[in-house]
Amino acid sequence: MYKNSIAGISSHPVTEPRVFFSRRRFLGGLSVGALAAGNLLCGKAKTSSTMLEAPFKRPDVFPSKRNPAYSLPAGVDPRMTPRATAAVHNNFYEFLPGRGGPVWEHVEDFKVDPWKVVVSGECHEPQTLDLDDLFAIEHEERVCHFRCVERWAMNVPWSGFPLSKLLDRVKPKASARFVRFLSALKPSQMPGVRQARLYPWPYHEALRMDEAMNELTLLATGVYGEPLLKQHGAPVRLVVPWKYGYKSPKSIVKIELTKKQPKIFWQIQAHEYGFLSNVNPYIPHPRWPQNRSYWLDSGDEFPTPLFNGYENYVASLYPDEPRTLQRALRSGQTAR
């Protein structure tokens, strides 16, 4: 057992998603009907329709037109992860702390409409945007290769717009060197917050300004041609496809431009990976080897590409990124 002394909760060795998603059950896609039946047999009131139910409708925005300029990286298997598979296993500690799993079973009370995102800090024109403001920005769909530090990967069609579009609107000052993101904190609606009271809530992440302005960095409001599901981070989240999944915060309520590098949630938690957290197979993780990934739906393994396959877009940002095998991290050590 791994004891998280900061959060005050125990993290048991969890069953890896690839074990949970057995080949026989998920080959060719998750059987949504079987999932619903299983939940009902377990005495749960929730059904598969609940799992895939968007929190609101925006037919004027979704489905968004796909941008073919942003296809999957060369060498990455082009198969799309089934929609239900991507919806049934998520990491969202505000609802399910300490592990990934069926977050969808815990989000029923979470209200995502109305919503506001405050953009402030080192900028000339700070703004507060509601959902109408966000959806008024021209949207596009991009299929992205997504990778969790726990090794599972998926190919997902996100809808949204480049974060740079929003940052350009607030006119960053020359002093703005970092962008900080805060997720919603609603303890009455988030059972995980109530269970893990000693986590440094709210969830907060950050990027360097050049990372935030990179063309790949997407502010996502939709997935699979519909508004984001709650377990995916409705109504608005970040997608940074060359970094581990925890660098893409969900249910964002504040974006702050800062002069100094802010601390991030997992830095305070003594997490093994540091501020950059680029997907890098040459930096061994003490709990999960990073040189191999596996598909969330089938469990099939494949070699992890540097920068998750997006080297052509981002390599110039990291001239010192390790490209040879590094010494394995020990417990308590932090990578880049």
VOKOLMI-567172 format. One record per residue (C-alpha): residue number from 1; chain; x negated, y, z negated. Coordinates in nm, 2 decimals, padded with zeros to 4 digits. Layout:
! VOKOLMI-567172
+-----+-------+--------+--------+--------+
|  nr | kette |      x |      y |      z |
+-----+-------+--------+--------+--------+
| NUM |     A |      X |      Y |      Z |
...
+-----+-------+--------+--------+--------+
//
This chain:
! VOKOLMI-567172
+-----+-------+--------+--------+--------+
|  nr | kette |      x |      y |      z |
+-----+-------+--------+--------+--------+
|   1 |     A |  00.00 |  00.00 |  00.00 |
|   2 |     A | -00.12 |  00.35 |  00.09 |
|   3 |     A | -00.03 |  00.60 | -00.18 |
|   4 |     A |  00.04 |  00.96 | -00.05 |
|   5 |     A | -00.04 |  01.15 | -00.37 |
|   6 |     A |  00.07 |  01.48 | -00.23 |
|   7 |     A |  00.41 |  01.38 | -00.12 |
|   8 |     A |  00.47 |  01.16 | -00.42 |
|   9 |     A |  00.60 |  00.87 | -00.21 |
|  10 |     A |  00.45 |  00.54 | -00.11 |
|  11 |     A |  00.38 |  00.45 |  00.25 |
|  12 |     A |  00.40 |  00.08 |  00.29 |
|  13 |     A |  00.22 | -00.09 |  00.58 |
|  14 |     A |  00.50 | -00.04 |  00.84 |
|  15 |     A |  00.59 | -00.28 |  01.11 |
|  16 |     A |  00.44 | -00.15 |  01.43 |
|  17 |     A |  00.71 | -00.04 |  01.69 |
|  18 |     A |  00.57 | -00.28 |  01.94 |
|  19 |     A |  00.66 | -00.56 |  01.70 |
|  20 |     A |  01.00 | -00.42 |  01.63 |
|  21 |     A |  01.07 | -00.37 |  02.00 |
|  22 |     A |  01.02 | -00.74 |  02.09 |
|  23 |     A |  00.98 | -00.83 |  02.46 |
|  24 |     A |  01.29 | -01.05 |  02.47 |
|  25 |     A |  01.51 | -00.77 |  02.33 |
|  26 |     A |  01.37 | -00.48 |  02.53 |
|  27 |     A |  01.24 | -00.62 |  02.86 |
|  28 |     A |  01.42 | -00.43 |  03.13 |
|  29 |     A |  01.55 | -00.17 |  02.88 |
|  30 |     A |  01.71 | -00.17 |  02.54 |
|  31 |     A |  02.05 | -00.33 |  02.51 |
|  32 |     A |  02.25 | -00.05 |  02.36 |
|  33 |     A |  02.55 | -00.27 |  02.30 |
|  34 |     A |  02.34 | -00.51 |  02.10 |
|  35 |     A |  02.21 | -00.22 |  01.90 |
|  36 |     A |  02.55 | -00.10 |  01.82 |
|  37 |     A |  02.67 | -00.44 |  01.71 |
|  38 |     A |  02.36 | -00.49 |  01.49 |
|  39 |     A |  02.43 | -00.16 |  01.31 |
|  40 |     A |  02.79 | -00.25 |  01.25 |
|  41 |     A |  02.70 | -00.60 |  01.12 |
|  42 |     A |  02.47 | -00.43 |  00.88 |
|  43 |     A |  02.76 | -00.22 |  00.75 |
|  44 |     A |  02.65 |  00.10 |  00.91 |
|  45 |     A |  02.91 |  00.34 |  01.04 |
|  46 |     A |  02.67 |  00.47 |  01.31 |
|  47 |     A |  02.69 |  00.34 |  01.67 |
|  48 |     A |  02.48 |  00.35 |  01.98 |
|  49 |     A |  02.70 |  00.63 |  02.12 |
|  50 |     A |  02.60 |  00.84 |  01.81 |
|  51 |     A |  02.24 |  00.76 |  01.88 |
|  52 |     A |  02.26 |  00.90 |  02.24 |
|  53 |     A |  02.51 |  01.18 |  02.17 |
|  54 |     A |  02.37 |  01.53 |  02.26 |
|  55 |     A |  02.46 |  01.79 |  01.99 |
|  56 |     A |  02.62 |  02.02 |  02.24 |
|  57 |     A |  02.67 |  02.06 |  02.62 |
|  58 |     A |  02.50 |  02.30 |  02.85 |
|  59 |     A |  02.61 |  02.20 |  03.20 |
|  60 |     A |  02.48 |  02.53 |  03.34 |
|  61 |     A |  02.12 |  02.42 |  03.24 |
|  62 |     A |  02.11 |  02.04 |  03.24 |
|  63 |     A |  02.01 |  01.85 |  03.43 |
|  64 |     A |  01.73 |  02.08 |  03.52 |
|  65 |     A |  01.56 |  02.06 |  03.86 |
|  66 |     A |  01.25 |  01.84 |  03.84 |
|  67 |     A |  00.92 |  02.01 |  03.91 |
|  68 |     A |  00.72 |  01.77 |  04.13 |
|  69 |     A |  00.39 |  01.96 |  04.06 |
|  70 |     A |  00.38 |  01.80 |  03.72 |
|  71 |     A |  00.39 |  01.43 |  03.78 |
|  72 |     A |  00.24 |  01.16 |  03.56 |
|  73 |     A | -00.14 |  01.15 |  03.54 |
|  74 |     A | -00.32 |  00.94 |  03.79 |
|  75 |     A | -00.38 |  00.59 |  03.66 |
|  76 |     A | -00.08 |  00.60 |  03.42 |
|  77 |     A |  00.19 |  00.34 |  03.48 |
|  78 |     A |  00.47 |  00.54 |  03.64 |
|  79 |     A |  00.76 |  00.34 |  03.49 |
|  80 |     A |  01.00 |  00.56 |  03.29 |
|  81 |     A |  01.06 |  00.47 |  02.92 |
|  82 |     A |  01.43 |  00.37 |  02.88 |
|  83 |     A |  01.63 |  00.65 |  02.73 |
|  84 |     A |  01.76 |  00.44 |  02.44 |
|  85 |     A |  01.41 |  00.32 |  02.35 |
|  86 |     A |  01.29 |  00.68 |  02.33 |
|  87 |     A |  01.59 |  00.76 |  02.11 |
|  88 |     A |  01.58 |  00.47 |  01.87 |
|  89 |     A |  01.22 |  00.51 |  01.73 |
|  90 |     A |  01.10 |  00.85 |  01.63 |
|  91 |     A |  00.87 |  01.03 |  01.39 |
|  92 |     A |  01.06 |  01.31 |  01.21 |
|  93 |     A |  00.96 |  01.31 |  00.84 |
|  94 |     A |  01.23 |  01.57 |  00.75 |
|  95 |     A |  01.48 |  01.28 |  00.80 |
|  96 |     A |  01.27 |  00.97 |  00.76 |
|  97 |     A |  00.95 |  01.04 |  00.55 |
|  98 |     A |  00.64 |  00.83 |  00.55 |
|  99 |     A |  00.70 |  00.63 |  00.87 |
| 100 |     A |  00.85 |  00.63 |  01.22 |
| 101 |     A |  01.18 |  00.45 |  01.28 |
| 102 |     A |  01.55 |  00.50 |  01.34 |
| 103 |     A |  01.56 |  00.87 |  01.27 |
| 104 |     A |  01.89 |  00.89 |  01.45 |
| 105 |     A |  02.06 |  00.72 |  01.16 |
| 106 |     A |  01.98 |  01.01 |  00.93 |
| 107 |     A |  02.06 |  01.33 |  01.14 |
| 108 |     A |  02.43 |  01.34 |  01.12 |
| 109 |     A |  02.45 |  01.64 |  00.89 |
| 110 |     A |  02.19 |  01.84 |  01.08 |
| 111 |     A |  02.34 |  02.15 |  01.24 |
| 112 |     A |  02.16 |  02.28 |  01.55 |
| 113 |     A |  02.41 |  02.53 |  01.68 |
| 114 |     A |  02.39 |  02.83 |  01.62 |
| 115 |     A |  02.01 |  02.85 |  01.61 |
| 116 |     A |  01.75 |  03.13 |  01.61 |
| 117 |     A |  01.38 |  03.14 |  01.69 |
| 118 |     A |  01.18 |  03.43 |  01.56 |
| 119 |     A |  00.87 |  03.52 |  01.76 |
| 120 |     A |  00.65 |  03.77 |  01.57 |
| 121 |     A |  00.30 |  03.84 |  01.44 |
| 122 |     A |  00.02 |  03.98 |  01.66 |
| 123 |     A |  00.24 |  04.10 |  01.95 |
| 124 |     A |  00.38 |  04.43 |  02.07 |
| 125 |     A |  00.74 |  04.32 |  02.12 |
| 126 |     A |  00.85 |  04.07 |  01.86 |
| 127 |     A |  01.18 |  03.91 |  01.93 |
| 128 |     A |  01.45 |  03.69 |  01.78 |
| 129 |     A |  01.61 |  03.46 |  02.03 |
| 130 |     A |  01.93 |  03.26 |  02.00 |
| 131 |     A |  02.03 |  02.95 |  02.21 |
| 132 |     A |  02.18 |  03.17 |  02.49 |
| 133 |     A |  01.85 |  03.36 |  02.51 |
| 134 |     A |  01.64 |  03.04 |  02.53 |
| 135 |     A |  01.87 |  02.88 |  02.79 |
| 136 |     A |  01.87 |  03.20 |  03.00 |
| 137 |     A |  01.50 |  03.14 |  03.07 |
| 138 |     A |  01.46 |  02.94 |  03.39 |
| 139 |     A |  01.43 |  02.57 |  03.31 |
| 140 |     A |  01.26 |  02.28 |  03.49 |
| 141 |     A |  01.21 |  01.91 |  03.42 |
| 142 |     A |  00.87 |  01.75 |  03.39 |
| 143 |     A |  00.79 |  01.38 |  03.34 |
| 144 |     A |  00.52 |  01.37 |  03.08 |
| 145 |     A |  00.30 |  01.09 |  02.94 |
| 146 |     A |  00.35 |  01.11 |  02.56 |
| 147 |     A |  00.12 |  00.94 |  02.30 |
| 148 |     A |  00.15 |  00.90 |  01.92 |
| 149 |     A | -00.15 |  00.86 |  01.69 |
| 150 |     A |  00.01 |  00.53 |  01.59 |
| 151 |     A | -00.08 |  00.41 |  01.94 |
| 152 |     A |  00.26 |  00.39 |  02.10 |
| 153 |     A |  00.32 |  00.57 |  02.43 |
| 154 |     A |  00.61 |  00.65 |  02.66 |
| 155 |     A |  00.69 |  00.84 |  02.98 |
| 156 |     A |  00.97 |  01.09 |  02.92 |
| 157 |     A |  01.14 |  01.36 |  03.13 |
| 158 |     A |  01.14 |  01.67 |  02.92 |
| 159 |     A |  01.33 |  01.99 |  03.03 |
| 160 |     A |  01.23 |  02.33 |  02.93 |
| 161 |     A |  00.99 |  02.61 |  03.03 |
| 162 |     A |  00.62 |  02.69 |  02.98 |
| 163 |     A |  00.55 |  02.84 |  02.64 |
| 164 |     A |  00.35 |  03.10 |  02.82 |
| 165 |     A |  00.68 |  03.25 |  02.96 |
| 166 |     A |  00.80 |  03.32 |  02.60 |
| 167 |     A |  00.46 |  03.45 |  02.48 |
| 168 |     A |  00.44 |  03.69 |  02.78 |
| 169 |     A |  00.78 |  03.83 |  02.68 |
| 170 |     A |  00.65 |  03.94 |  02.34 |
| 171 |     A |  00.32 |  04.08 |  02.49 |
| 172 |     A |  00.05 |  03.94 |  02.27 |
| 173 |     A | -00.21 |  04.18 |  02.13 |
| 174 |     A | -00.58 |  04.13 |  02.20 |
| 175 |     A | -00.61 |  04.02 |  01.83 |
| 176 |     A | -00.38 |  03.72 |  01.88 |
| 177 |     A | -00.61 |  03.41 |  01.88 |
| 178 |     A | -00.37 |  03.14 |  01.75 |
| 179 |     A |  00.00 |  03.05 |  01.77 |
| 180 |     A |  00.17 |  02.90 |  01.46 |
| 181 |     A |  00.49 |  02.71 |  01.47 |
| 182 |     A |  00.73 |  02.65 |  01.18 |
| 183 |     A |  01.01 |  02.38 |  01.19 |
| 184 |     A |  01.34 |  02.42 |  01.03 |
| 185 |     A |  01.37 |  02.35 |  00.65 |
| 186 |     A |  01.73 |  02.26 |  00.55 |
| 187 |     A |  01.71 |  02.03 |  00.25 |
| 188 |     A |  02.09 |  01.99 |  00.23 |
| 189 |     A |  02.09 |  01.85 |  00.59 |
| 190 |     A |  01.75 |  01.67 |  00.58 |
| 191 |     A |  01.74 |  01.37 |  00.36 |
| 192 |     A |  01.36 |  01.33 |  00.41 |
| 193 |     A |  01.29 |  01.67 |  00.26 |
| 194 |     A |  01.49 |  01.57 | -00.05 |
| 195 |     A |  01.30 |  01.24 | -00.07 |
| 196 |     A |  00.95 |  01.38 | -00.02 |
| 197 |     A |  00.97 |  01.70 | -00.22 |
| 198 |     A |  00.60 |  01.74 | -00.26 |
| 199 |     A |  00.52 |  01.75 |  00.11 |
| 200 |     A |  00.41 |  02.11 |  00.21 |
| 201 |     A |  00.74 |  02.19 |  00.38 |
| 202 |     A |  00.83 |  02.34 |  00.62 |
| 203 |     A |  00.65 |  02.14 |  00.88 |
| 204 |     A |  00.40 |  02.37 |  01.05 |
| 205 |     A |  00.16 |  02.33 |  01.34 |
| 206 |     A | -00.06 |  02.56 |  01.55 |
| 207 |     A | -00.25 |  02.59 |  01.87 |
| 208 |     A | -00.53 |  02.81 |  02.00 |
| 209 |     A | -00.40 |  03.09 |  02.22 |
| 210 |     A | -00.57 |  02.93 |  02.53 |
| 211 |     A | -00.40 |  02.60 |  02.45 |
| 212 |     A | -00.06 |  02.77 |  02.40 |
| 213 |     A | -00.09 |  02.95 |  02.73 |
| 214 |     A | -00.20 |  02.64 |  02.92 |
| 215 |     A |  00.04 |  02.55 |  03.20 |
| 216 |     A |  00.11 |  02.21 |  03.05 |
| 217 |     A |  00.23 |  02.34 |  02.72 |
| 218 |     A |  00.61 |  02.31 |  02.73 |
| 219 |     A |  00.88 |  02.45 |  02.51 |
| 220 |     A |  01.14 |  02.18 |  02.55 |
| 221 |     A |  01.51 |  02.21 |  02.50 |
| 222 |     A |  01.62 |  01.89 |  02.68 |
| 223 |     A |  01.53 |  01.53 |  02.75 |
| 224 |     A |  01.67 |  01.28 |  03.01 |
| 225 |     A |  01.87 |  01.55 |  03.18 |
| 226 |     A |  02.06 |  01.65 |  02.87 |
| 227 |     A |  02.01 |  01.88 |  02.57 |
| 228 |     A |  01.76 |  01.74 |  02.31 |
| 229 |     A |  01.89 |  01.48 |  02.08 |
| 230 |     A |  01.86 |  01.57 |  01.71 |
| 231 |     A |  01.60 |  01.29 |  01.66 |
| 232 |     A |  01.39 |  01.44 |  01.94 |
| 233 |     A |  01.38 |  01.78 |  01.77 |
| 234 |     A |  01.69 |  01.96 |  01.88 |
| 235 |     A |  01.75 |  02.23 |  01.98 |
| 236 |     A |  01.39 |  02.33 |  02.07 |
| 237 |     A |  01.06 |  02.17 |  02.03 |
| 238 |     A |  00.70 |  02.18 |  02.16 |
| 239 |     A |  00.55 |  01.93 |  02.40 |
| 240 |     A |  00.17 |  01.93 |  02.43 |
| 241 |     A |  00.10 |  01.62 |  02.63 |
| 242 |     A | -00.28 |  01.60 |  02.60 |
| 243 |     A | -00.26 |  01.59 |  02.22 |
| 244 |     A | -00.12 |  01.34 |  01.97 |
| 245 |     A |  00.25 |  01.36 |  01.91 |
| 246 |     A |  00.24 |  01.54 |  01.57 |
| 247 |     A |  00.10 |  01.85 |  01.75 |
| 248 |     A |  00.44 |  01.89 |  01.91 |
| 249 |     A |  00.66 |  02.02 |  01.63 |
| 250 |     A |  01.03 |  01.97 |  01.64 |
| 251 |     A |  01.33 |  02.20 |  01.56 |
| 252 |     A |  01.13 |  02.52 |  01.58 |
| 253 |     A |  01.26 |  02.83 |  01.40 |
| 254 |     A |  00.95 |  03.05 |  01.40 |
| 255 |     A |  00.66 |  03.12 |  01.64 |
| 256 |     A |  00.39 |  03.34 |  01.49 |
| 257 |     A |  00.09 |  03.49 |  01.67 |
| 258 |     A | -00.21 |  03.51 |  01.43 |
| 259 |     A | -00.56 |  03.65 |  01.41 |
| 260 |     A | -00.70 |  03.36 |  01.20 |
| 261 |     A | -00.67 |  02.99 |  01.25 |
| 262 |     A | -00.38 |  02.88 |  01.03 |
| 263 |     A | -00.38 |  02.56 |  00.83 |
| 264 |     A | -00.15 |  02.29 |  00.96 |
| 265 |     A |  00.07 |  02.04 |  00.78 |
| 266 |     A | -00.15 |  01.74 |  00.81 |
| 267 |     A | -00.46 |  01.94 |  00.72 |
| 268 |     A | -00.31 |  02.00 |  00.39 |
| 269 |     A | -00.22 |  01.63 |  00.37 |
| 270 |     A | -00.58 |  01.53 |  00.42 |
| 271 |     A | -00.49 |  01.37 |  00.75 |
| 272 |     A | -00.77 |  01.20 |  00.95 |
| 273 |     A | -00.72 |  01.42 |  01.26 |
| 274 |     A | -00.79 |  01.79 |  01.25 |
| 275 |     A | -00.68 |  02.11 |  01.42 |
| 276 |     A | -00.75 |  02.01 |  01.78 |
| 277 |     A | -00.62 |  01.65 |  01.77 |
| 278 |     A | -00.68 |  01.58 |  02.14 |
| 279 |     A | -00.60 |  01.22 |  02.25 |
| 280 |     A | -00.95 |  01.08 |  02.26 |
| 281 |     A | -01.03 |  00.71 |  02.28 |
| 282 |     A | -01.39 |  00.78 |  02.17 |
| 283 |     A | -01.29 |  00.88 |  01.82 |
| 284 |     A | -01.19 |  00.57 |  01.62 |
| 285 |     A | -00.91 |  00.62 |  01.37 |
| 286 |     A | -00.95 |  00.45 |  01.03 |
| 287 |     A | -00.60 |  00.30 |  01.06 |
| 288 |     A | -00.52 |  00.28 |  01.43 |
| 289 |     A | -00.78 |  00.22 |  01.70 |
| 290 |     A | -00.74 |  00.49 |  01.96 |
| 291 |     A | -00.91 |  00.33 |  02.26 |
| 292 |     A | -00.59 |  00.12 |  02.33 |
| 293 |     A | -00.23 |  00.23 |  02.37 |
| 294 |     A |  00.09 |  00.03 |  02.41 |
| 295 |     A |  00.42 |  00.10 |  02.57 |
| 296 |     A |  00.70 |  00.16 |  02.32 |
| 297 |     A |  00.95 | -00.05 |  02.52 |
| 298 |     A |  00.74 | -00.35 |  02.61 |
| 299 |     A |  00.44 | -00.36 |  02.38 |
| 300 |     A |  00.21 | -00.40 |  02.68 |
| 301 |     A | -00.13 | -00.26 |  02.60 |
| 302 |     A | -00.35 | -00.04 |  02.83 |
| 303 |     A | -00.67 |  00.17 |  02.79 |
| 304 |     A | -00.61 |  00.51 |  02.64 |
| 305 |     A | -00.72 |  00.78 |  02.89 |
| 306 |     A | -00.91 |  01.09 |  02.76 |
| 307 |     A | -00.68 |  01.38 |  02.70 |
| 308 |     A | -00.39 |  01.13 |  02.76 |
| 309 |     A | -00.47 |  01.15 |  03.13 |
| 310 |     A | -00.45 |  01.53 |  03.16 |
| 311 |     A | -00.82 |  01.59 |  03.19 |
| 312 |     A | -00.79 |  01.79 |  03.51 |
| 313 |     A | -00.57 |  02.05 |  03.33 |
| 314 |     A | -00.75 |  02.09 |  03.00 |
| 315 |     A | -01.11 |  01.96 |  03.01 |
| 316 |     A | -01.25 |  02.31 |  03.06 |
| 317 |     A | -01.09 |  02.41 |  02.72 |
| 318 |     A | -01.31 |  02.16 |  02.54 |
| 319 |     A | -01.67 |  02.15 |  02.67 |
| 320 |     A | -01.79 |  01.97 |  02.36 |
| 321 |     A | -01.52 |  01.70 |  02.35 |
| 322 |     A | -01.69 |  01.37 |  02.27 |
| 323 |     A | -01.71 |  01.14 |  02.58 |
| 324 |     A | -01.91 |  00.86 |  02.41 |
| 325 |     A | -01.80 |  00.63 |  02.13 |
| 326 |     A | -01.83 |  00.81 |  01.80 |
| 327 |     A | -01.89 |  00.66 |  01.46 |
| 328 |     A | -01.57 |  00.54 |  01.30 |
| 329 |     A | -01.40 |  00.78 |  01.07 |
| 330 |     A | -01.40 |  00.67 |  00.70 |
| 331 |     A | -01.11 |  00.73 |  00.46 |
| 332 |     A | -01.10 |  01.10 |  00.37 |
| 333 |     A | -01.29 |  01.21 |  00.68 |
| 334 |     A | -01.14 |  01.44 |  00.94 |
| 335 |     A | -01.20 |  01.45 |  01.31 |
| 336 |     A | -01.17 |  01.74 |  01.54 |
+-----+-------+--------+--------+--------+
//
